[in-house]
Amino acid sequence: IMSESKSKLFMADPPSPSISRVDMSFWHNKAIDLVVHGKQQILYIYGKAGTGKTELALHICDLLKGSVQAGAGTGKAAANFNGPTVHAMFGWSHDEFNEGKAANSQQKLSALRVFYEKTKVFVIDEVNAMSASQLALLDETMCQIFSADSMQDLTLPSKGSGCPVKPFGGKTMIFMGDAAQLRPVAGAAIYDSAEDQAETLQRTRTTRYSSMQRTRTLKGQELYRKYLRPNCIWLQQSFRNKGLLEEIFDRVRNGQQTEDDLVKLMYQRRKFPDAQPDYGIHYSNESCSVNNWRDLWTSCKQHEPCQRLFICRAGYHTTGDNDSIISSLSAMKPTEFSFAPNVLCVAVGCEVRLIKNLNVSAGLVNSAVGIVVKVIYDNADVSALLQGNHPPPYSIIVRFPSFRGFLKSSESNERVYPFTDQQCVPLYRQKFMPKHVPSCIRKKQIFSLCYREQFPIDLSRHITAHRGQGQTWKQKLVSVDLDLESPSNHLPSDIASVIYVACTRVSHLKDLLVSPIFPSIWEQVGKSVVDLQRRKVEQQLLKDAESFAVSIGSYTEFQQEQSFV
């Protein structure tokens, strides 16, 4: 039943808003009214981290319950709505935006049409984390589903033909994002110009679908210019970041940070070097793993009596004479096996996240976070446990707040739950195939036997900045360690976005423990070509937001909102 309905669609089940409309700004309420009263087909809500974009969307979901689907371009942001990612929203394959045509059969389109029959509004968060080609595919897919004139035409419209009717199938669309946060992992951004994306497209010329990716990229950027920019509401008032934290990172956005800002940012870590954070943000997956293990072991030792740390070693195909192959496979990084680690450490009460979609209709999606409730072993392993060995557990039971039960059958909407506690789910080991296998292994063992068998979870107290985008931690102590203490360390081109996202997940500066950042690196933050181009794009977008405010008779309120700068 875990694998059943894996590809089934599901509607978002957003929580109630935490901020009342009375406490929200004029522009929050204006955006809600424009959508709820059907006065605006497309709305682009733009604002820095913590300006209440998600809260605005939650109010829309609450008022239009039953007729709105909410999701996001990233897993964590989608989890804020207990909803799907954009890929899961329309059943896309992992790389569908590269394919020569949308892989939508008549059967699939009919299923989507029936499923979204009563859905009138779509909320897409973190749209700036989507590539331009993904935005184009979103428009293409929705036109095929909802536009009567294009129901029979399953091919991509020819260049310049555009969508036969209104964009996005005529549905009401609310896009939310912030270009100062992380760019798409792959592909050009929706706001890039032709010159900006030249390097990105050059890298894709040798791929099989490079021509189609370029076509969709240009179409996605045209959609941004034609429909998102002219319908932009720019939020400036911060509801999350307060005081010095807000001031410092407003300057970071503009590349105007000072040495004094750096001193203030690192003050907490210098004053309390041994403080134990609740969560941590890092740049690399390896750094996350090390800190997760260390914190979990520290936590286990602090219990009285000491808490059991369960070690789950991955399994591999074994023949008795392939030890060298197993050693090579076990040495490969988790990223080669879809983030499945060779050694997984867990303890009862620790926080974990799913590393793959298990059952999207049940809410068991990639990045869903839960708490380990119990670790169960096979009776046959009792003697090994008593001898101090570490056989792999039979099952790990995790409590997922997002779990909504398994569909009993494909013909029924009835849901079943494995336990009395309806949030608990038993997880079992699964086989993960590697992305690439070294030639020295391929010569000795066929690819299908080069799997890694492991539980589909990983520790989640320490995460990368990319996974942290969309996350909010209230009244939590968060450490930020991005390996920037040495000028000789590699400086990624998006370091300004990484620092900005990592440090704006909390409300106050006192909630941050920032590890040392070398002064020369701090000085370079926000001054790359990418940052300069992003600020140029924002200047134009601000003018568009002003024009939109004028068009709806709210210019005075626009000026008041911008006074929070």
Protein Blocks (a to p, Z undefined) as FASTA:
>chain_A
ZZgoklpccdddddddfbdfklpcfklmmmmmmmmnopafbdcddddehilmmmmmmmmm
mmmgoiaccddfbfklmmmnopacfklmnopafklmmpmbdcbdfklmmmmmmmmmmpcb
dcdehkllpcfklmmmmmmmmmmmmmmklmmmmbdcdehklpabdghhlpacdddddfkl
ccdfbdcdfkbcfklmmmmmmmmmmpmklmmmmmmmmmmmmmmmmmmmmmcccdfbdfkb
gcjllmmmmmmmnopacfklmmmmmmmmmmmmmbccfbdcdfbfklmmmmmmmmmmmmmm
mpccdddddddddddddehjammmmmmmmmpcfklngopafbdcddehiacddfbdfblm
nopaghiacddfbdcddfklmmmmmnopacddfbdcdddfkbgbjafbfkbcbdcdfbfb
lmbccddddddddfbdcfklmmmocfklmcccddfbdcfkbccfklmgopacehiacddd
ehiabfkbccdfklmmmmmmmmmmbfbfklpccddddfklmmmgopafklmmmmmmmmmm
mmmmmmmmmmnopmmmmmmmmmmZZ
